[in-house]
Amino acid sequence: MTRQREMQIWLFALLGITGLLYVLSNVLMPFVAGLAVAYFLHPLADRLEGPLKSRSGASALILLAFILALGGLAVALFPLLQAQITGLLGLIPNAVESARIAAEPYFLRLETELGAGDMAKIRDAAGGYAGEIVSWMVDVLKNLFIGGRAFVGALSLLLITPVVSFFLLRDWNKLVAKVNELLPREGAETIREQLAEMDSTIAGFVRGQALVCITLGTMYGGGLTLAGLNFGLVIGLATGLLAFVPYVGMLIGSVVAMAVALMQFSEISDFLMVVMVFGIGQSLDAAFLTPNLVGGRVGLHPVWIIFALMTGGTLFGFTGVLLAVPTAAMLGVLVRFTVARYRTSEIYLGHQG
């Protein structure tokens, strides 16, 4: 088989897998979530398998501890978070009205300069766009929280994900060995090297970034609560969670916190406390957390991560978001490998000697 024929087969296989993922994206979420949990926990299963003398026992114990920890955290935080989220959503109309009142003098000045006719057109256009945005948001929330599909999806996520996680965690090493046996013999060693680099990249980013998000969420939530900011816990936890997307979490969280602080506090010292919380958090993240927990070895540029998350979410929904970073990491490894091969090829070096 020629090299060109092999490339065509791999390309068609990739297109087929992508098409299959797109068609099945609505039912894949619990399986992808289960795979993510198993991937995250399998190093612990490897360590406990020896002392417990049973891979199944180690998998069950680790998964049970993981579920109990998440469940306990949810039970402890849900009542408080529910109250804060409800209060924060109720604050939005007042914030919009305050912004309208603050902007009214500027609109009057603009109306004087442009004329009443042009200003009316601008108001109508702005009102139309605002109405469309609100309608879109309502539809999204309705689909997420009210629709029957969402209920079935949430139920399947809660029931199927633990089962999938257990079996994948139990059989992880067997599955890896089976994949290893199926590798083409001619390029098996090269493929193993690239798969090992992909694994290192994904593990370095996902596990490291998860620890960064947990640390930042705890610190922001605690810091904003101690600063006396209304809804500080939910804003801080959301900021930490969104830190998975580089810079986006910090930007959104700080803007929301500053807006709430401006409406709540009358003393500049209280406002500065909120600013200090984000300043300390960002400094700690840049100087210690990300360099030590994630590191530059993963080779994933922030722009590439943001693009992957947006593309995955657009094409495959929440399933695409879960697959975005691993896919971006694998593509990054393949691109670096291709570039390295290109630099040693005759196309790059020319006919020398």
Residue pairs with C-beta under 8 A, 6 or more apart in sequence:
21 28
21 316
21 319
21 323
22 315
22 316
25 315
25 316
25 317
25 319
25 320
26 149
26 153
26 317
27 156
28 316
28 319
29 153
29 156
29 157
29 317
29 318
29 319
29 322
30 156
30 157
30 159
30 160
30 161
30 164
31 160
31 164
32 319
32 322
32 323
33 157
33 161
33 164
33 165
33 322
34 160
34 161
34 162
34 163
34 164
34 165
34 168
35 164
35 165
35 168
36 206
36 322
37 63
37 66
37 161
37 165
37 169
38 164
38 165
38 168
38 169
38 172
39 202
39 203
39 206
40 206
40 207
40 210
41 62
41 63
41 66
41 165
41 169
42 169
42 172
44 58
44 62
45 55
45 58
45 59
45 62
45 169
45 170
45 172
46 173
48 58
48 61
48 62
49 55
49 58
52 58
52 61
55 170
55 173
56 170
59 166
59 169
59 170
60 166
62 169
63 162
63 165
63 166
63 169
67 162
77 233
77 237
80 233
81 233
81 234
81 237
84 231
84 233
84 234
85 231
85 234
87 230
87 231
88 231
88 234
88 235
88 260
91 230
91 231
91 260
91 263
94 263
95 259
95 263
98 263
107 119
110 119
111 119
114 122
143 149
143 150
144 150
168 175
180 188
180 192
183 191
183 192
184 191
194 333
194 334
194 337
197 333
198 329
198 330
198 333
200 297
200 298
201 297
201 298
201 299
201 300
201 329
201 330
201 332
201 333
202 325
202 326
202 329
202 330
204 294
204 295
204 297
204 298
205 294
205 298
205 300
205 325
205 329
206 325
206 326
208 290
208 293
208 294
208 295
208 298
209 243
209 244
209 293
209 294
210 244
211 289
211 293
212 243
212 285
212 289
212 290
212 293
212 294
213 240
213 241
213 243
213 244
213 249
214 240
215 240
215 289
216 239
216 240
216 243
216 249
216 281
216 285
216 289
217 236
217 237
217 238
217 239
217 240
217 241
217 243
218 236
218 240
219 236
219 240
219 280
219 281
219 284
220 235
220 236
220 237
220 239
220 240
220 253
220 277
220 278
220 281
221 232
221 233
221 234
221 235
221 236
221 237
221 240
222 236
223 232
223 236
223 277
223 280
223 281
224 232
224 233
224 235
224 236
224 257
224 274
224 277
225 232
225 233
225 236
226 232
227 270
227 273
227 274
227 276
227 277
228 270
228 273
229 235
229 257
229 260
229 261
229 264
229 274
230 260
230 264
231 260
232 257
235 253
235 256
235 257
235 260
236 253
238 249
238 252
238 253
239 249
239 250
239 252
239 253
239 254
239 257
240 249
241 249
242 248
242 249
242 252
242 253
243 249
243 250
243 285
245 305
245 306
245 309
246 302
246 305
246 306
247 302
248 306
250 278
250 281
250 282
250 285
253 278
254 278
257 274
257 277
257 278
258 271
258 274
258 275
261 270
261 271
261 274
262 271
264 270
265 271
298 329
299 332
299 333
299 336
300 325
300 328
300 329
300 332
304 328
304 332
305 324
305 325
305 328
307 328
308 324
308 325
308 327
308 328
309 321
309 324
309 325
311 320
311 324
312 319
312 320
312 321
312 322
312 323
312 324
312 327
313 320
313 321
313 324
314 320
316 323
342 348
343 349
